[in-house]
Amino acid sequence: MNRRKGRKSVKDTLSHHDSGTPGRGGVLSWKDKLRERCRKHVESQREMLLERARAARHDGNMIQNDLIGIIQSEEKDMNEKEHMTRPDGRLQHDEYVDLMHSLEQELYQEQQADELEYLDSLEKKEVHEMAEAHMVTSPCLQGTLCPVCGNNWLSEWHGRIVCPSGDLSLDTSFEGMGLEALRQRLLSVCSSHASHCTGALSFHQRQSSSDQGACLVAECADCHGLEVPKEYQQTLQKSFTIGGIGFHTGDYAFVKVKPAFAGDGRYFVRVPKGTNANDYSPEKPEFVTREQLDVRRGADDGLQPEERAQYFLKFLEKQDEEGYEGDFGEYLIEEIDDSLVVESANDATIEEPTPRKDGEEWVPATINAAEIYGGVASMLKNGNFYVMSPETILSALEACGVDNARIEIEGGSEIPVADGSALTWALEIQKAGIREAPVAPGSSISTDRRAPAPQEIISVMGDDGAFISFYPGDDSTVSAAVDFSEAVVGRQWVTWKTSDSSPDDDYYNHYRWKIAPARPVFHSFAAVEEMFMDGLVQAGPDGCCLIAEGDSWYDPTIVRFANDEAARHTAQTLMGIMSLCASPGGRGLPVGHIVAFNPTPELQLEFAKEFALQSKDYPTTIVHV
């Protein structure tokens, strides 16, 4: 089988795929010359780009951003260094996207051709090793290795599944399965995990929280699982601390997010200097050589070599013959029954909630305490105590299902901007883990998780056609649209719903992936300078926000979503503002559909207040996601 048949290089294939008609007399047009320069640029960085492509199998934006950077660099060189200016102006947004997609398509074709060429040179033993390189830990198909020790075969004996080492002993009546069902369950979990994370799963046995017996728990040091809302109130398993400067004030603050009791809701507390500062230690980057990186290989999967090779070769054939676009883990999910799931956990550490003390300066994260400042951000205020810019952290807590949290702030009065997005907060929530919120001693409060569900349309209007409207429905959905005059942004639209964070749905749509990474977007550098002169954006915009400059970005290297980052960030802040409509321990996002167009922060807060006013006459409802 010769998989190299008809193979072309990026340069050759692009020349065939994207060959424009030269100008008169065989002279290339300005656009054709730009294409040719981009091809040569990609060819010169071929190995680096292919390496990043392999590492970015689940993050196509990484490669797209690289290619957009190449296009913009070559266009700039043509205009400034060679004085070759396009007669009808710079590339339009659609032209950027078309050229980027053509470069990206052929880069991935060459990546696949390289891998297939390598496979053709291997003997049968090496095919087994290549299959191992595309899979993470999973049980073998002929027997079941103990997932805890990884060395011994499991056996079923007198109603129990046991490992000879003593590391695993499961009651089949409690688990509701035998050895064969356990094997299928393990394979399903590992394959599902491989579809959204390249980290290695580990397993251990833990006593069930219901005291009915022991259960098998899966953990990943990289992704920690993706936290999702439940029908009952939740809080953190343990606290975490973040330190940083406020975007608008430039003041440094330490924020510690701690577990809270059911019914406490989310609230902020001022703590004295030195209370939490020692709990925060910024991560220092470690130098890693290229030789130390092995982006292709996952953990050993435990499959028999013959079985693994058969699956892997079928996977390759499906890629060749049917154009299958998924990875090896996704292929196995489709081929093998994945109806069973293993309970997942982050850490056995459980931190007890800290009750609110008399005399503390505090403010609840509720709509009655909310104000707008500077026309650009929200503020929570209770007497002389106030917290600025809480919408980002509240967005992450709301979407990840942390209904009750004590948020201590030390130092400045503004929540740290981090990288400008909600990603830092979402990742810390993943690392901390979430659990059912305990009831405070002596309390009889219900732990049901409730959300507002008004049965009427609620709308507010802003300037220049801006609006936010709520429509009753069966699911909680947020749709946000923006329309910038700057071509690099243009008109964008994004929709997200709470069920996208369910483990039963596609993990790629989880808040952590789809909404949290988006940064704020500003119309121009002049607009940012004007805000700075007004006493805002004192931290400076570098690294934490995107600034449009007509048809390009001030710093294109930090763009995460080339086509709709502004819309995603709008949805992110709107979710944070709507979290203020929650009853204590409940969810703020209502059951229904919120649609927003060009909503300024001031309009978002105005809508949340109007929504809270009009929805109070309707009963809340228990929600499951």
C-alpha positions as CSV (number, residue, x, y, z in Angstrom):
1,M,0.0,0.0,0.0
2,N,1.6,3.2,-1.1
3,R,0.1,6.1,0.9
4,R,2.3,8.7,-0.8
5,K,0.7,8.4,-4.2
6,G,0.0,11.8,-5.6
7,R,1.6,13.6,-2.6
8,K,2.5,17.3,-3.2
9,S,4.3,19.8,-1.0
10,V,2.5,22.7,0.5
11,K,4.0,25.0,-2.1
12,D,3.0,22.7,-5.0
13,T,-0.5,22.0,-3.8
14,L,-1.2,25.7,-3.0
15,S,0.0,26.6,-6.4
16,H,-2.5,24.2,-8.0
17,H,-5.3,24.9,-5.5
18,D,-4.9,28.7,-5.4
19,S,-3.4,29.7,-8.7
20,G,-4.8,33.0,-9.6
21,T,-4.8,34.3,-13.1
22,P,-1.7,36.4,-13.7
23,G,-2.0,39.9,-14.9
24,R,-1.5,40.9,-18.5
25,G,1.8,39.8,-20.0
26,G,2.3,37.1,-17.3
27,V,2.9,39.6,-14.5
28,L,1.5,38.5,-11.2
29,S,-1.1,40.7,-9.5
30,W,-0.5,42.2,-6.1
31,K,-2.6,39.5,-4.4
32,D,-0.8,36.7,-6.3
33,K,2.5,38.1,-5.2
34,L,1.2,38.1,-1.6
35,R,0.1,34.5,-1.9
36,E,3.5,33.5,-3.3
37,R,5.3,35.3,-0.4
38,C,3.0,33.5,2.1
39,R,3.7,30.1,0.5
40,K,7.5,30.7,0.8
41,H,7.1,31.9,4.4
42,V,5.1,28.8,5.3
43,E,7.6,26.5,3.5
44,S,10.5,28.1,5.4
45,Q,8.8,27.4,8.7
46,R,7.4,24.1,7.6
47,E,8.8,21.9,10.4
48,M,7.9,24.4,13.2
49,L,4.4,24.8,11.9
50,L,3.9,21.0,11.5
51,E,5.1,20.5,15.0
52,R,2.7,23.1,16.3
53,A,-0.1,21.5,14.2
54,R,0.5,18.1,15.8
55,A,0.5,19.7,19.3
56,A,-2.7,21.7,18.5
57,R,-5.0,18.9,17.4
58,H,-7.7,20.3,19.7
59,D,-6.8,24.0,19.3
60,G,-7.1,24.9,15.6
61,N,-7.0,28.6,16.6
62,M,-3.3,28.2,17.5
63,I,-2.3,27.4,13.9
64,Q,-4.8,29.9,12.4
65,N,-3.3,32.7,14.5
66,D,0.2,31.7,13.2
67,L,-1.0,31.8,9.6
68,I,-2.8,35.1,10.1
69,G,0.4,36.5,11.6
70,I,2.4,35.3,8.5
71,I,-0.1,36.9,6.1
72,Q,-0.1,40.2,8.0
73,S,3.7,40.2,8.2
74,E,4.1,39.6,4.5
75,E,1.5,42.2,3.6
76,K,3.2,44.8,5.8
77,D,6.6,44.0,4.3
78,M,5.2,44.5,0.8
79,N,3.7,47.8,1.7
80,E,6.5,49.2,3.8
81,K,9.8,47.6,2.6
82,E,9.1,47.0,-1.1
83,H,6.6,49.9,-1.6
84,M,4.2,47.5,-3.3
85,T,0.8,48.9,-2.3
86,R,-2.4,47.2,-3.4
87,P,-4.4,49.5,-5.7
88,D,-7.7,48.8,-4.0
89,G,-6.4,48.9,-0.5
90,R,-5.4,46.3,2.1
91,L,-6.9,42.8,2.2
92,Q,-10.5,42.6,3.5
93,H,-11.5,40.3,6.4
94,D,-12.9,37.6,4.1
95,E,-9.7,37.6,2.0
96,Y,-7.6,37.1,5.1
97,V,-9.8,34.2,6.1
98,D,-9.7,32.6,2.6
99,L,-6.0,32.8,2.3
100,M,-5.5,31.6,5.9
101,H,-7.8,28.6,5.3
102,S,-6.0,27.6,2.1
103,L,-2.7,27.7,3.9
104,E,-4.1,25.8,6.8
105,Q,-5.7,23.1,4.7
106,E,-2.6,22.3,2.8
107,L,-0.4,22.4,5.9
108,Y,-2.6,19.7,7.5
109,Q,-2.6,17.7,4.3
110,E,1.2,17.7,4.4
111,Q,1.2,16.8,8.1
112,Q,-1.0,13.8,7.3
113,A,1.1,12.8,4.3
114,D,4.3,12.9,6.5
115,E,2.7,10.7,9.1
116,L,1.4,8.2,6.5
117,E,4.9,8.1,4.8
118,Y,6.4,7.3,8.1
119,L,3.9,4.5,8.7
120,D,4.8,3.0,5.3
121,S,8.4,2.6,6.4
122,L,7.5,0.6,9.5
123,E,7.3,-3.1,10.1
124,K,4.4,-4.7,12.0
125,K,6.0,-4.1,15.4
126,E,6.5,-0.4,14.6
127,V,2.9,-0.1,13.5
128,H,1.9,-1.2,17.1
129,E,4.2,1.5,18.5
130,M,2.6,4.2,16.3
131,A,-0.9,3.1,17.4
132,E,0.3,3.5,21.0
133,A,1.4,7.0,20.2
134,H,-2.2,8.0,19.4
135,M,-3.9,6.6,22.5
136,V,-4.0,7.2,26.2
137,T,-4.5,4.8,29.1
138,S,-7.3,2.3,28.5
139,P,-7.9,-1.4,29.4
140,C,-6.9,-4.2,27.1
141,L,-9.4,-5.8,24.9
142,Q,-8.5,-9.5,25.7
143,G,-8.5,-9.0,29.5
144,T,-8.7,-6.2,32.0
145,L,-5.5,-4.8,33.6
146,C,-6.0,-3.3,37.0
147,P,-6.3,0.5,36.3
148,V,-4.9,1.3,39.7
149,C,-1.6,-0.6,39.7
150,G,-1.4,-1.2,35.9
151,N,0.5,-4.5,36.3
152,N,-2.0,-7.3,37.3
153,W,-5.0,-8.8,35.6
154,L,-8.3,-8.3,37.4
155,S,-10.6,-11.3,38.2
156,E,-14.2,-11.7,39.3
157,W,-14.5,-13.8,42.5
158,H,-17.4,-14.2,44.9
159,G,-19.3,-11.1,43.8
160,R,-16.2,-8.9,43.8
161,I,-13.8,-7.6,41.2
162,V,-10.3,-7.9,42.7
163,C,-6.7,-7.2,41.9
164,P,-4.0,-9.6,43.2
165,S,-2.0,-6.7,44.5
166,G,-4.9,-5.6,46.8
167,D,-5.1,-2.2,45.1
168,L,-8.6,-2.7,43.9
169,S,-11.6,-4.5,45.4
170,L,-15.1,-3.6,44.0
171,D,-18.5,-5.0,45.1
172,T,-20.2,-6.0,41.8
173,S,-23.6,-5.5,43.4
174,F,-22.8,-1.9,44.4
175,E,-21.1,-1.0,41.1
176,G,-23.9,-2.8,39.2
177,M,-21.6,-4.5,36.8
178,G,-19.3,-7.4,36.2
179,L,-15.7,-7.6,34.9
180,E,-16.7,-7.3,31.2
181,A,-18.9,-4.2,31.9
182,L,-16.0,-2.7,33.9
183,R,-13.7,-3.2,31.0
184,Q,-16.1,-1.5,28.6
185,R,-16.7,1.3,31.2
186,L,-12.9,2.0,31.5
187,L,-12.4,2.0,27.8
188,S,-15.2,4.5,27.3
189,V,-14.0,6.9,30.0
190,C,-10.4,6.8,28.7
191,S,-11.5,7.3,25.1
192,S,-13.8,10.1,26.0
193,H,-11.1,11.8,28.0
194,A,-8.6,11.5,25.1
195,S,-11.1,13.4,22.9
196,H,-10.6,16.6,24.9
197,C,-7.3,16.2,26.8
198,T,-3.8,14.9,26.1
199,G,-3.0,14.3,29.7
200,A,-2.8,10.9,31.3
201,L,-5.6,9.5,33.4
202,S,-4.9,7.8,36.8
203,F,-7.3,5.7,38.8
204,H,-7.7,5.0,42.5
205,Q,-10.3,3.5,44.8
206,R,-12.3,5.7,47.1
207,Q,-15.1,5.2,49.6
208,S,-18.4,6.4,48.1
209,S,-19.9,9.5,49.6
210,S,-23.2,7.5,50.1
211,D,-21.4,5.0,52.4
212,Q,-22.7,2.1,50.2
213,G,-19.2,0.8,49.3
214,A,-16.0,1.7,47.4
215,C,-16.0,3.2,43.9
216,L,-13.4,3.6,41.2
217,V,-12.3,7.2,40.6
218,A,-10.6,8.7,37.5
219,E,-8.3,11.7,37.7
220,C,-6.2,13.8,35.3
221,A,-3.5,16.1,36.5
222,D,-3.9,18.3,33.3
223,C,-7.6,18.9,32.9
224,H,-8.9,17.9,36.3
225,G,-12.2,17.2,34.6
226,L,-14.6,19.9,33.5
227,E,-16.8,21.3,36.2
228,V,-20.5,21.5,35.5
229,P,-23.7,22.7,37.2
230,K,-26.0,20.2,38.9
231,E,-29.6,20.2,40.2
232,Y,-28.4,20.8,43.7
233,Q,-26.3,23.7,45.1
234,Q,-22.6,23.4,44.8
235,T,-19.4,24.9,46.2
236,L,-15.7,24.4,45.9
237,Q,-13.9,21.4,47.2
238,K,-11.0,23.6,48.3
239,S,-10.0,27.2,48.0
240,F,-7.6,28.9,45.6
241,T,-5.9,32.2,45.5
242,I,-5.1,34.6,42.6
243,G,-3.0,37.8,42.8
244,G,-2.8,40.5,40.2
245,I,-3.5,44.1,39.2
246,G,-6.9,45.6,38.5
247,F,-7.4,46.6,34.8
248,H,-8.9,50.0,35.6
249,T,-7.3,51.0,38.9
250,G,-3.8,49.4,38.4
251,D,-3.9,48.4,42.1
252,Y,-2.6,45.0,43.2
253,A,-5.1,42.7,45.0
254,F,-5.1,39.1,46.3
255,V,-8.4,37.2,45.8
256,K,-9.1,33.9,47.6
257,V,-12.2,32.0,46.6
258,K,-13.3,29.6,49.4
259,P,-16.1,27.1,49.9
260,A,-19.4,28.4,51.3
261,F,-22.5,26.8,52.8
262,A,-25.6,26.1,50.8
263,G,-27.8,29.2,50.7
264,D,-24.8,31.6,51.3
265,G,-24.6,32.4,47.6
266,R,-21.6,34.3,46.2
267,Y,-20.3,37.2,48.3
268,F,-17.2,39.3,48.7
269,V,-15.4,40.0,52.0
270,R,-12.6,42.5,52.8
271,V,-9.8,40.9,54.7
272,P,-6.7,42.5,56.4
273,K,-3.3,42.8,54.8
274,G,-1.4,39.5,55.0
275,T,-4.4,37.3,55.3
276,N,-4.0,35.5,51.9
277,A,-1.0,37.0,50.3
278,N,1.3,34.1,51.3
279,D,-1.1,31.6,49.7
280,Y,-0.4,33.0,46.2
281,S,2.8,32.0,44.4
282,P,3.0,32.9,40.7
283,E,4.0,30.0,38.5
284,K,7.4,30.3,37.0
285,P,8.0,29.1,33.5
286,E,10.3,26.1,33.1
287,F,12.8,25.9,30.2
288,V,12.1,22.8,28.1
289,T,14.2,21.9,25.1
290,R,12.6,20.8,21.9
291,E,14.2,17.3,22.4
292,Q,12.3,16.9,25.7
293,L,9.0,17.5,24.1
294,D,7.1,14.5,22.7
295,V,3.9,15.8,21.3
296,R,2.8,12.6,19.5
297,R,3.0,10.1,22.3
298,G,0.3,9.7,25.0
299,A,0.4,7.3,27.9
300,D,0.6,3.5,27.4
301,D,-2.9,2.1,26.8
302,G,-2.5,-1.5,27.8
303,L,-4.1,-2.9,24.6
304,Q,-2.8,-6.1,23.0
305,P,-0.5,-5.0,20.1
306,E,-2.5,-7.0,17.5
307,E,-5.8,-5.4,18.6
308,R,-4.4,-2.0,18.8
309,A,-2.8,-2.2,15.3
310,Q,-6.1,-3.5,13.8
311,Y,-8.0,-0.5,15.2
312,F,-5.3,2.0,14.2
313,L,-5.1,0.7,10.6
314,K,-8.9,0.9,10.3
315,F,-8.6,4.4,11.6
316,L,-6.1,5.3,8.9
317,E,-8.2,3.7,6.2
318,K,-11.2,5.7,7.3
319,Q,-9.1,8.9,7.1
320,D,-7.9,8.1,3.6
321,E,-11.1,6.7,2.1
322,E,-13.8,8.7,3.9
323,G,-12.0,11.8,4.9
324,Y,-12.5,11.1,8.6
325,E,-11.4,14.2,10.6
326,G,-11.4,13.0,14.2
327,D,-8.5,11.6,16.1
328,F,-7.8,8.0,17.2
329,G,-9.6,8.5,20.5
330,E,-12.7,9.8,18.9
331,Y,-12.6,6.9,16.4
332,L,-12.6,4.4,19.3
333,I,-15.5,6.2,21.0
334,E,-17.6,5.6,17.8
335,E,-16.5,2.0,17.5
336,I,-16.8,0.8,21.0
337,D,-19.9,1.0,23.3
338,D,-19.4,4.0,25.6
339,S,-22.7,3.8,27.5
340,L,-21.0,3.4,30.9
341,V,-19.1,6.1,32.8
342,V,-16.6,6.0,35.7
343,E,-17.1,8.5,38.5
344,S,-14.5,11.3,38.2
345,A,-12.9,13.4,41.0
346,N,-10.3,16.1,41.3
347,D,-8.8,15.6,44.7
348,A,-9.8,13.8,47.9
349,T,-9.1,17.0,49.8
350,I,-12.3,18.6,51.2
351,E,-12.1,22.0,52.8
352,E,-14.9,23.0,55.1
353,P,-16.7,26.3,54.4
354,T,-15.8,29.4,56.3
355,P,-18.9,31.1,57.8
356,R,-19.3,34.9,57.5
357,K,-18.3,36.6,60.7
358,D,-20.0,39.5,62.5
359,G,-18.4,42.8,61.8
360,E,-16.9,41.8,58.5
361,E,-17.0,44.3,55.6
362,W,-18.8,42.3,52.9
363,V,-21.1,42.7,49.9
364,P,-23.3,40.1,48.3
365,A,-23.0,39.4,44.6
366,T,-26.6,40.5,44.0
367,I,-28.3,43.0,41.6
368,N,-29.3,45.3,44.4
369,A,-25.7,45.9,45.3
370,A,-24.6,46.5,41.7
371,E,-23.7,49.9,40.1
372,I,-21.8,50.9,37.0
373,Y,-18.6,53.0,37.1
374,G,-17.0,54.9,34.3
375,G,-19.6,53.5,31.9
376,V,-17.4,50.5,31.3
377,A,-17.6,48.0,34.2
378,S,-19.7,47.0,37.1
379,M,-19.2,47.5,40.8
380,L,-20.7,45.9,43.9
381,K,-21.1,48.2,46.9
382,N,-22.3,47.9,50.5
383,G,-21.7,51.0,52.6
384,N,-18.1,52.1,52.3
385,F,-17.0,48.7,51.0
386,Y,-17.0,48.1,47.2
387,V,-15.5,45.6,44.7
388,M,-14.8,46.7,41.1
389,S,-14.9,44.6,38.0
390,P,-16.4,41.4,39.5
391,E,-18.2,40.3,36.3
392,T,-15.4,38.1,35.0
393,I,-14.9,35.9,38.1
394,L,-18.7,35.7,38.6
395,S,-19.1,34.6,35.0
396,A,-16.8,31.7,35.6
397,L,-18.4,30.7,38.9
398,E,-21.9,30.9,37.4
399,A,-21.0,28.8,34.3
400,C,-19.0,26.2,36.2
401,G,-21.7,25.6,38.8
402,V,-20.1,27.2,41.9
403,D,-23.3,28.6,43.4
404,N,-21.9,29.4,46.8
405,A,-18.5,31.0,47.4
406,R,-16.8,33.2,49.9
407,I,-14.5,35.5,47.9
408,E,-12.0,37.3,50.1
409,I,-10.2,40.4,48.7
410,E,-7.0,41.8,50.1
411,G,-5.2,44.9,49.0
412,G,-6.8,46.7,46.1
413,S,-10.6,47.0,45.5
414,E,-10.6,45.6,42.0
415,I,-10.6,42.0,40.9
416,P,-7.3,41.1,39.1
417,V,-7.5,41.3,35.4
418,A,-5.3,38.2,34.9
419,D,-5.0,37.8,31.1
420,G,-8.2,39.8,30.5
421,S,-10.4,36.7,30.1
422,A,-12.3,34.3,32.4
423,L,-9.9,31.5,31.6
424,T,-7.7,31.9,34.7
425,W,-10.8,31.6,37.0
426,A,-12.2,28.7,35.1
427,L,-9.0,26.7,35.3
428,E,-8.6,27.4,39.0
429,I,-12.2,26.2,39.5
430,Q,-11.2,23.0,37.7
431,K,-8.2,22.5,39.8
432,A,-10.0,23.1,43.1
433,G,-13.0,20.9,42.1
434,I,-16.6,21.3,43.1
435,R,-18.9,19.3,45.4
436,E,-22.4,19.5,46.8
437,A,-22.7,22.5,49.1
438,P,-23.1,21.4,52.8
439,V,-25.8,22.8,55.0
440,A,-24.6,24.9,57.8
441,P,-25.0,23.4,61.3
442,G,-28.5,24.1,62.7
443,S,-29.9,25.1,59.3
444,S,-32.7,23.3,57.5
445,I,-32.4,25.2,54.2
446,S,-33.2,23.4,50.9
447,T,-30.2,22.6,48.7
448,D,-32.2,22.7,45.5
449,R,-30.6,24.8,42.8
450,R,-33.2,27.2,41.4
451,A,-33.2,29.8,38.6
452,P,-35.6,32.5,37.5
453,A,-38.1,31.5,34.8
454,P,-40.3,34.5,33.9
455,Q,-43.0,33.8,31.3
456,E,-43.0,37.1,29.5
457,I,-40.6,38.9,27.1
458,I,-38.3,41.4,28.9
459,S,-36.4,44.0,26.8
460,V,-34.3,47.1,27.2
461,M,-33.0,49.4,24.4
462,G,-29.8,51.3,24.1
463,D,-28.3,53.8,21.7
464,D,-27.7,53.1,18.0
465,G,-30.0,50.0,17.9
466,A,-28.4,48.2,20.8
467,F,-30.8,46.0,22.8
468,I,-31.0,43.0,25.2
469,S,-34.1,40.9,25.3
470,F,-35.3,37.8,27.2
471,Y,-37.6,35.2,25.7
472,P,-39.2,32.4,27.7
473,G,-38.0,28.9,26.8
474,D,-37.0,25.5,28.0
475,D,-33.2,25.9,28.1
476,S,-30.9,28.6,29.3
477,T,-29.3,30.2,26.3
478,V,-27.2,33.4,25.7
479,S,-26.8,34.8,22.2
480,A,-24.5,37.9,21.8
481,A,-23.8,39.9,18.6
482,V,-21.5,42.9,18.0
483,D,-21.1,45.1,15.0
484,F,-17.8,47.0,14.8
485,S,-17.0,49.5,12.0
486,E,-13.4,48.1,12.2
487,A,-13.1,45.5,9.5
488,V,-10.9,43.2,11.6
489,V,-14.0,42.7,13.9
490,G,-17.0,43.5,11.7
491,R,-20.3,41.7,12.6
492,Q,-20.0,38.7,14.9
493,W,-22.5,36.4,16.6
494,V,-22.2,33.6,19.1
495,T,-24.7,31.4,21.0
496,W,-24.0,29.4,24.2
497,K,-26.3,27.5,26.5
498,T,-25.9,26.0,29.9
499,S,-26.4,22.4,28.6
500,D,-23.2,22.9,26.6
501,S,-21.3,22.4,29.9
502,S,-22.9,19.0,30.5
503,P,-20.6,16.0,30.3
504,D,-23.2,14.4,28.2
505,D,-22.6,17.0,25.5
506,D,-19.6,17.9,23.4
507,Y,-16.8,19.0,25.7
508,Y,-15.6,21.4,23.0
509,N,-18.6,23.6,23.7
510,H,-18.0,23.7,27.5
511,Y,-17.7,27.3,28.9
512,R,-14.0,26.6,29.6
513,W,-13.3,26.2,25.9
514,K,-15.9,28.3,24.1
515,I,-16.5,31.4,26.3
516,A,-13.9,31.7,29.1
517,P,-10.7,32.3,26.9
518,A,-12.2,35.4,25.1
519,R,-10.6,38.8,25.9
520,P,-12.2,42.2,25.7
521,V,-12.0,44.1,22.4
522,F,-11.6,47.8,21.9
523,H,-12.4,49.8,18.7
524,S,-9.0,51.6,18.5
525,F,-5.9,52.5,20.4
526,A,-7.2,56.1,20.5
527,A,-10.3,54.9,22.4
528,V,-8.1,53.2,25.0
529,E,-5.9,56.3,25.4
530,E,-9.0,58.4,26.0
531,M,-10.1,55.9,28.7
532,F,-6.7,56.1,30.3
533,M,-6.9,59.9,30.4
534,D,-10.3,59.5,32.1
535,G,-8.6,57.5,34.9
536,L,-9.5,54.0,33.6
537,V,-7.3,51.2,32.1
538,Q,-4.5,52.2,34.4
539,A,-3.0,48.7,34.2
540,G,-2.4,49.2,30.4
541,P,-3.9,47.1,27.7
542,D,-0.9,44.9,26.8
543,G,-1.6,41.2,26.9
544,C,-5.1,41.5,28.3
545,C,-7.2,43.0,25.6
546,L,-7.5,43.2,21.8
547,I,-7.3,46.6,20.1
548,A,-8.6,46.9,16.5
549,E,-6.7,49.0,14.0
550,G,-9.0,49.1,11.0
551,D,-8.5,45.8,9.2
552,S,-5.8,44.5,11.6
553,W,-5.0,44.0,15.3
554,Y,-2.7,46.1,17.3
555,D,-1.2,42.8,18.7
556,P,-2.4,39.9,16.6
557,T,-0.4,37.4,18.6
558,I,-2.9,37.3,21.5
559,V,-6.0,36.7,19.3
560,R,-7.7,33.5,20.4
561,F,-10.8,33.5,18.2
562,A,-10.1,35.1,14.8
563,N,-13.8,35.3,13.8
564,D,-15.8,36.1,16.9
565,E,-13.7,36.9,20.0
566,A,-15.6,40.2,20.6
567,A,-19.0,38.3,20.6
568,R,-17.7,35.6,22.9
569,H,-16.4,38.1,25.4
570,T,-19.7,40.0,25.3
571,A,-21.5,36.7,26.2
572,Q,-18.9,36.1,28.9
573,T,-19.5,39.5,30.7
574,L,-23.3,39.2,30.2
575,M,-23.3,35.9,32.0
576,G,-21.4,37.5,34.8
577,I,-23.8,40.4,35.1
578,M,-26.8,38.0,35.0
579,S,-25.3,36.0,37.8
580,L,-26.3,38.9,40.0
581,C,-30.0,37.9,39.5
582,A,-29.4,34.7,41.4
583,S,-31.2,34.0,44.7
584,P,-28.7,32.9,47.4
585,G,-27.3,29.5,46.3
586,G,-29.2,29.7,43.0
587,R,-28.4,30.4,39.4
588,G,-28.7,33.9,37.9
589,L,-29.0,32.8,34.2
590,P,-32.8,32.4,33.6
591,V,-34.5,29.5,31.9
592,G,-35.1,31.0,28.5
593,H,-33.1,32.8,25.8
594,I,-31.2,36.1,26.2
595,V,-30.4,37.9,23.0
596,A,-28.1,40.9,23.0
597,F,-26.9,43.2,20.3
598,N,-24.0,45.7,20.9
599,P,-24.8,45.7,24.7
600,T,-22.5,48.1,26.6
601,P,-21.7,47.3,30.2
602,E,-24.1,50.0,31.2
603,L,-26.9,48.5,29.1
604,Q,-26.2,45.0,30.5
605,L,-26.6,46.2,34.1
606,E,-29.7,48.1,33.2
607,F,-31.2,44.9,31.7
608,A,-30.3,42.8,34.7
609,K,-32.0,45.3,37.0
610,E,-35.1,45.4,34.8
611,F,-35.1,41.6,34.5
612,A,-34.9,41.2,38.3
613,L,-37.8,43.7,38.8
614,Q,-40.1,42.0,36.3
615,S,-39.3,38.4,37.1
616,K,-39.9,38.6,40.8
617,D,-43.6,37.9,40.3
618,Y,-42.8,34.5,38.8
619,P,-41.7,31.4,40.8
620,T,-38.2,30.1,40.3
621,T,-37.6,26.6,39.0
622,I,-35.2,23.8,39.9
623,V,-32.5,23.5,37.2
624,H,-30.3,20.5,36.3
625,V,-27.6,22.2,34.2
